[in-house]
Amino acid sequence: MTNPTKIRARVTVTLKNGVLDPQGKAIESALTSLGVEGVEGVRQGKLFDIELAPAEAERARELLTAACEKLLANTVIENYRIELVEG
């Protein structure tokens, strides 16, 4: 009997366009002061690697969407992207 593999997902949360990103500006300034040339903009975000119990891909997406809507992202000012990862 084969053991069902877990579903792995990567959720990326970023600020929506037009929302000020003071942390991104601070990082941009720090990179410039460290001599990193050509940096014209930095937007920071959050990355979540999540493992789910075996489930169909569609069900996994439903669960992850609920997680984003309820906790992982502030949907007023943030966007999120869900990627199911192989392996």
Buried (B, 14 or more C-beta within 10 A) or exposed (E): EEEEEEBBBBBBBBBEEEEEBEEBBEBBEEBBEEEEEEEEEBBBBEEBEBEBEEBEEEEBBEBBBEBBEEEBBEEEEBBBEBEEEEE
